[in-house]
Amino acid sequence: MISNQLLQKTLDEIKSIVNEDLAILDPDGKVAVRTFRDKDIDGKKVADFASSSREYKEIPDFQLFKVKDDSQLEYILAVRGSSSSTELIGRMAKYQIETMMLAYREKFDKDNFIKSLLMDNLMLVDIFDRSKKLHVELEARRVAFLVEMQKKNQDDAIGTLKNMFQVATDFVTALDQKTIVVVKQLEPKTGEDELDALARKMFNAIKSDTSDEAIIAYGTIVDDLKDVSKSFKEAKMAQEVGKIFFVDRKVNSYNRLGIGRLIYQLPMPLCKLFINEIFQDISLSDFDAETIETINKFFENSLNVSETSRQLFIHRNTLVYRLDKIQKLTGLDLRVFDDAITFKIALMVSNYMQYVEGLDYK
């Protein structure tokens, strides 16, 4: 149902054009919104009219009109006055309100359809029937984006995103209090690079309009409407994997998760077995912040000692000393490729285990 705020705005706009006072009441005769305060409307007469079979009625000082949504009575429109021009104004206002209600109902139905589609709550026959009714194309290239807001500017962000996409073919709706889902219909030649560019454009637009940052994830491109849920699930995985392994990234693609996607799908007992095998009695908490920074920077620079020491603003021998210290503690020499790979994977698995254990406590 349309909000009273929107109904009030609509009546105010109509009054500014026709210079007549109007009110909208519920079928019980209770006023919802109005453009005047100097006179009351007889609620009993309105209720009697609502329960009658008539579509129009004149009462003292007002003319009444039934406003329906899909043949169901929703409101009673009251227009102040008794002339023939007042009746014309009433019929035009009634048409405008019913048209607005139809548009909002269709939008609401489409949003519900897409949400049900994403959650796999529809059978194939339902997808076919409802897509036909709502004029949603079945065979088209689409991709699902997830936009997670860092603060509480979701409404503003939804407005920004809706301005970026096509109303007829794309869908933008809230998934929960912090997350927005976008289902975008694509051109035939759109590929991964174009999707990445679009995601970054979304990020920049949201940051510019809301002064808030978002984390954006997206799945793979699908060719059939029934497969949009697959792209959505991939976007959710990209979102979660990004939080664990790529905390500095603002855009994550399912196709660019690398080994993080593999680790994310490992069962917890296997992760614990692997960590115990590599680190034995050692825990990541045994490494101080300086050591962790050294390890991460060393990996960032592809095991290059000179470049790592330069970026850490330390002498080369100091870096070598730290690497020797890590080797004594773990038995792994990070300057050796195989040991570096083993340590990197163990570090990622540890981060994943900490993330999962953190969820268990929430």
C-alpha positions as CSV (number, residue, x, y, z in Angstrom):
1,M,0.0,0.0,0.0
2,I,1.2,3.5,-0.8
3,S,2.4,5.5,2.2
4,N,0.4,8.4,3.6
5,Q,3.4,10.7,2.9
6,L,3.1,10.0,-0.8
7,L,-0.6,10.4,-0.8
8,Q,-0.3,13.7,0.9
9,K,2.3,14.9,-1.6
10,T,0.0,13.8,-4.5
11,L,-3.0,15.7,-3.1
12,D,-0.9,18.8,-2.5
13,E,0.3,18.7,-6.1
14,I,-3.3,18.3,-7.4
15,K,-4.5,21.2,-5.3
16,S,-1.7,23.4,-6.6
17,I,-3.0,22.7,-10.1
18,V,-6.8,22.8,-9.7
19,N,-7.1,25.0,-6.6
20,E,-9.6,22.7,-4.9
21,D,-9.3,21.0,-1.5
22,L,-9.2,17.2,-1.4
23,A,-9.0,14.4,1.2
24,I,-8.4,10.7,1.2
25,L,-10.2,8.5,3.7
26,D,-10.3,4.8,4.5
27,P,-13.5,2.8,3.9
28,D,-14.5,3.3,7.5
29,G,-14.6,7.1,7.1
30,K,-11.3,7.9,8.9
31,V,-9.3,10.7,7.3
32,A,-5.8,9.5,6.1
33,V,-4.6,12.8,4.4
34,R,-6.1,16.1,3.4
35,T,-5.3,19.5,2.1
36,F,-7.5,21.5,4.6
37,R,-8.1,21.7,8.4
38,D,-11.1,24.1,8.6
39,K,-13.8,21.5,8.1
40,D,-14.6,17.9,9.1
41,I,-16.1,15.3,6.8
42,D,-19.0,13.2,8.0
43,G,-17.3,9.8,8.5
44,K,-20.6,7.9,8.8
45,K,-21.7,9.1,5.4
46,V,-18.4,8.1,3.9
47,A,-18.6,4.7,5.4
48,D,-22.2,4.3,4.1
49,F,-21.0,5.2,0.6
50,A,-18.1,2.8,0.9
51,S,-20.4,-0.1,1.6
52,S,-22.8,0.8,-1.2
53,S,-22.6,-0.2,-4.8
54,R,-22.3,3.3,-6.0
55,E,-19.0,4.7,-7.5
56,Y,-19.9,8.4,-6.9
57,K,-21.9,10.3,-4.3
58,E,-22.4,13.9,-3.3
59,I,-22.7,14.8,0.4
60,P,-22.9,18.3,2.0
61,D,-19.8,20.3,0.9
62,F,-18.1,17.3,-0.7
63,Q,-18.2,14.9,-3.6
64,L,-17.0,11.3,-2.9
65,F,-15.3,8.9,-5.3
66,K,-14.2,5.3,-4.8
67,V,-10.5,4.6,-5.4
68,K,-9.8,1.0,-6.2
69,D,-6.7,-1.2,-6.6
70,D,-7.3,-4.2,-8.9
71,S,-11.1,-3.9,-8.3
72,Q,-10.6,-3.8,-4.5
73,L,-11.7,-0.7,-2.7
74,E,-8.8,1.0,-1.0
75,Y,-9.8,4.6,-0.4
76,I,-12.5,7.2,-0.6
77,L,-11.5,10.4,-2.3
78,A,-13.4,13.5,-1.2
79,V,-13.3,16.7,-3.2
80,R,-14.6,19.9,-1.7
81,G,-17.3,21.6,-3.7
82,S,-20.5,20.7,-5.5
83,S,-20.2,22.0,-9.1
84,S,-19.8,19.9,-12.3
85,S,-16.2,21.1,-12.5
86,T,-15.6,19.6,-9.0
87,E,-16.9,16.3,-10.2
88,L,-14.5,16.4,-13.2
89,I,-11.6,17.3,-10.9
90,G,-12.6,14.3,-8.7
91,R,-12.6,11.8,-11.5
92,M,-9.2,13.0,-12.8
93,A,-7.7,12.8,-9.3
94,K,-9.2,9.4,-8.8
95,Y,-7.6,8.2,-12.1
96,Q,-4.3,9.6,-11.1
97,I,-4.2,8.0,-7.7
98,E,-5.4,4.6,-9.1
99,T,-2.7,4.8,-11.8
100,M,0.0,5.5,-9.1
101,M,-1.3,2.6,-7.0
102,L,-1.1,0.3,-10.0
103,A,2.5,1.3,-10.7
104,Y,3.5,0.8,-7.1
105,R,1.8,-2.6,-7.0
106,E,3.6,-3.8,-10.1
107,K,6.9,-2.6,-8.7
108,F,6.1,-4.4,-5.4
109,D,5.2,-7.6,-7.3
110,K,8.4,-7.4,-9.3
111,D,10.5,-6.9,-6.2
112,N,8.8,-9.9,-4.5
113,F,9.2,-12.0,-7.6
114,I,13.0,-11.3,-7.9
115,K,13.5,-11.9,-4.1
116,S,11.7,-15.2,-4.4
117,L,13.7,-16.1,-7.5
118,L,17.0,-15.3,-5.7
119,M,16.0,-17.5,-2.7
120,D,15.0,-20.4,-4.9
121,N,11.4,-20.2,-3.6
122,L,9.8,-20.7,-7.1
123,M,9.1,-23.7,-9.2
124,L,9.9,-23.5,-12.9
125,V,6.3,-23.2,-13.9
126,D,5.9,-20.3,-11.4
127,I,8.9,-18.5,-12.9
128,F,7.4,-18.8,-16.4
129,D,3.9,-17.7,-15.4
130,R,5.0,-14.7,-13.2
131,S,7.7,-13.5,-15.5
132,K,5.1,-13.4,-18.4
133,K,2.6,-11.6,-16.2
134,L,5.2,-9.0,-15.0
135,H,6.8,-8.7,-18.5
136,V,10.2,-9.9,-17.4
137,E,12.2,-11.4,-20.2
138,L,13.1,-15.1,-19.6
139,E,16.2,-15.4,-21.8
140,A,18.6,-12.6,-21.2
141,R,22.2,-12.2,-19.9
142,R,22.1,-11.1,-16.3
143,V,24.3,-10.9,-13.2
144,A,23.6,-10.4,-9.5
145,F,25.5,-7.7,-7.5
146,L,25.4,-7.5,-3.7
147,V,26.1,-4.0,-2.2
148,E,26.8,-4.0,1.6
149,M,26.7,-0.6,3.2
150,Q,29.2,0.2,5.9
151,K,26.9,2.7,7.6
152,K,23.1,3.2,7.6
153,N,22.6,5.1,4.3
154,Q,20.8,2.2,2.5
155,D,17.8,4.3,1.3
156,D,20.0,6.9,-0.2
157,A,22.2,4.2,-1.8
158,I,19.1,2.5,-3.3
159,G,18.1,5.9,-4.9
160,T,21.6,6.3,-6.3
161,L,21.6,2.8,-7.8
162,K,18.1,3.1,-9.3
163,N,19.3,6.2,-11.1
164,M,22.1,4.2,-12.6
165,F,20.1,1.3,-14.0
166,Q,17.1,0.8,-16.4
167,V,13.7,0.7,-14.6
168,A,12.2,-1.8,-17.2
169,T,15.0,-4.4,-17.2
170,D,17.1,-4.0,-14.0
171,F,16.1,-4.6,-10.4
172,V,17.4,-2.8,-7.3
173,T,15.9,-3.7,-3.9
174,A,16.9,-4.1,-0.3
175,L,17.8,-7.6,0.9
176,D,18.1,-6.7,4.6
177,Q,18.9,-3.6,6.6
178,K,22.5,-3.2,5.3
179,T,22.5,-5.1,2.0
180,I,21.1,-4.2,-1.5
181,V,20.8,-6.6,-4.3
182,V,21.0,-5.5,-8.0
183,V,20.1,-7.8,-10.8
184,K,21.4,-6.2,-14.0
185,Q,20.5,-7.2,-17.6
186,L,23.6,-7.1,-19.8
187,E,24.5,-6.5,-23.4
188,P,25.6,-9.5,-25.5
189,K,29.3,-8.7,-25.3
190,T,29.6,-7.6,-21.6
191,G,32.4,-9.5,-19.9
192,E,34.3,-9.6,-16.6
193,D,36.2,-6.3,-17.3
194,E,33.0,-4.4,-17.9
195,L,31.4,-5.9,-14.8
196,D,34.4,-4.8,-12.7
197,A,34.2,-1.3,-14.1
198,L,30.4,-1.2,-13.4
199,A,30.9,-2.3,-9.8
200,R,33.6,0.4,-9.3
201,K,31.2,3.0,-10.8
202,M,28.5,1.9,-8.4
203,F,31.0,2.2,-5.5
204,N,32.1,5.7,-6.5
205,A,28.5,6.9,-7.1
206,I,27.4,5.6,-3.6
207,K,30.4,7.2,-2.0
208,S,29.8,10.5,-3.7
209,D,26.0,10.6,-3.0
210,T,26.0,9.2,0.6
211,S,29.5,9.9,2.0
212,D,29.5,6.2,2.8
213,E,31.6,3.3,1.5
214,A,30.1,0.1,0.2
215,I,31.6,-3.4,-0.4
216,I,30.4,-4.8,-3.7
217,A,30.4,-8.4,-4.8
218,Y,29.1,-10.0,-8.0
219,G,28.6,-13.5,-9.4
220,T,29.0,-14.9,-12.9
221,I,26.8,-14.0,-15.9
222,V,23.8,-16.3,-16.5
223,D,21.7,-16.6,-19.6
224,D,18.4,-17.7,-18.2
225,L,16.1,-16.0,-15.6
226,K,15.9,-19.3,-13.5
227,D,19.7,-19.2,-13.1
228,V,19.8,-15.7,-11.5
229,S,19.8,-17.4,-8.1
230,K,23.1,-19.1,-9.1
231,S,24.7,-15.7,-9.8
232,F,23.3,-14.4,-6.5
233,K,24.8,-17.3,-4.5
234,E,28.1,-16.7,-6.1
235,A,27.9,-13.0,-5.2
236,K,27.2,-14.0,-1.6
237,M,30.3,-16.3,-1.6
238,A,32.4,-13.5,-3.1
239,Q,31.1,-11.2,-0.4
240,E,32.1,-13.6,2.4
241,V,35.4,-14.6,0.9
242,G,36.3,-11.0,0.5
243,K,35.6,-10.3,4.2
244,I,38.0,-13.1,5.2
245,F,40.9,-12.8,2.7
246,F,40.7,-9.5,0.9
247,V,39.7,-7.0,3.6
248,D,41.1,-4.0,1.7
249,R,39.1,-4.8,-1.5
250,K,36.0,-2.8,-2.2
251,V,34.9,-5.0,-5.2
252,N,35.0,-8.8,-5.2
253,S,34.2,-11.0,-8.2
254,Y,33.4,-14.7,-7.9
255,N,35.7,-15.4,-10.8
256,R,38.6,-13.6,-9.1
257,L,38.6,-15.2,-5.6
258,G,41.6,-17.5,-6.4
259,I,42.6,-19.9,-3.6
260,G,40.3,-18.1,-1.2
261,R,37.3,-19.7,-2.8
262,L,38.8,-23.2,-2.3
263,I,39.7,-22.6,1.3
264,Y,36.2,-21.2,2.0
265,Q,34.7,-24.5,1.0
266,L,37.0,-26.7,3.2
267,P,35.4,-28.5,6.1
268,M,36.6,-27.2,9.5
269,P,38.0,-30.6,10.7
270,L,40.3,-30.6,7.7
271,C,41.4,-27.0,8.3
272,K,42.3,-27.9,11.9
273,L,44.2,-30.9,10.8
274,F,46.2,-28.9,8.3
275,I,47.0,-26.1,10.8
276,N,48.2,-28.6,13.4
277,E,50.4,-30.3,10.8
278,I,52.1,-27.0,9.8
279,F,52.2,-25.0,13.0
280,Q,51.9,-27.9,15.5
281,D,51.9,-26.1,18.9
282,I,52.4,-22.7,17.5
283,S,49.5,-20.2,17.1
284,L,49.3,-17.1,15.0
285,S,48.9,-15.2,18.2
286,D,52.5,-16.1,18.9
287,F,53.5,-13.7,16.1
288,D,53.8,-10.0,17.1
289,A,52.4,-7.3,14.9
290,E,55.8,-6.5,13.5
291,T,56.3,-10.1,12.4
292,I,52.9,-10.3,10.8
293,E,53.5,-7.0,8.9
294,T,56.9,-8.3,7.7
295,I,55.3,-11.6,6.4
296,N,52.5,-9.8,4.6
297,K,54.8,-7.3,3.0
298,F,57.2,-10.0,1.9
299,F,54.4,-11.9,0.2
300,E,53.1,-8.6,-1.4
301,N,56.6,-8.1,-3.0
302,S,56.8,-11.7,-4.4
303,L,59.5,-12.7,-1.8
304,N,61.8,-9.9,-2.9
305,V,64.1,-9.1,0.1
306,S,65.4,-5.8,-1.2
307,E,62.0,-4.3,-2.1
308,T,60.4,-5.5,1.1
309,S,63.2,-4.0,3.3
310,R,62.8,-0.8,1.3
311,Q,59.1,-0.6,1.9
312,L,59.4,-1.4,5.5
313,F,62.1,1.2,5.9
314,I,64.5,-1.3,7.5
315,H,68.0,-2.6,6.6
316,R,68.2,-5.7,4.5
317,N,70.0,-7.6,7.3
318,T,67.2,-6.7,9.7
319,L,64.7,-8.3,7.3
320,V,66.9,-11.4,7.0
321,Y,67.1,-11.6,10.8
322,R,63.3,-11.5,11.0
323,L,62.9,-14.2,8.3
324,D,65.4,-16.4,10.2
325,K,63.4,-15.9,13.3
326,I,60.3,-17.1,11.6
327,Q,62.1,-20.1,10.2
328,K,63.3,-21.1,13.7
329,L,59.8,-20.8,15.0
330,T,57.9,-22.6,12.2
331,G,60.5,-24.6,10.3
332,L,59.5,-22.8,7.1
333,D,61.9,-20.6,5.2
334,L,59.8,-17.9,3.5
335,R,62.6,-17.3,1.0
336,V,62.0,-20.8,-0.4
337,F,59.1,-20.9,-2.8
338,D,57.5,-24.1,-1.5
339,D,57.8,-23.1,2.1
340,A,56.3,-19.7,1.3
341,I,53.3,-21.2,-0.5
342,T,52.8,-23.6,2.5
343,F,52.9,-20.7,5.0
344,K,50.7,-18.5,2.8
345,I,48.0,-21.1,2.6
346,A,48.3,-21.8,6.3
347,L,47.9,-18.1,7.0
348,M,44.7,-18.0,4.9
349,V,43.3,-21.1,6.5
350,S,43.9,-19.6,10.0
351,N,42.1,-16.5,9.0
352,Y,39.2,-18.6,7.7
353,M,39.0,-20.6,10.9
354,Q,39.1,-17.4,13.0
355,Y,36.2,-16.0,10.9
356,V,34.1,-19.1,11.3
357,E,34.7,-19.3,15.0
358,G,33.7,-15.6,15.3
359,L,30.4,-16.4,13.6
360,D,29.8,-19.2,16.1
361,Y,29.9,-16.7,18.9
362,K,27.5,-14.2,17.3
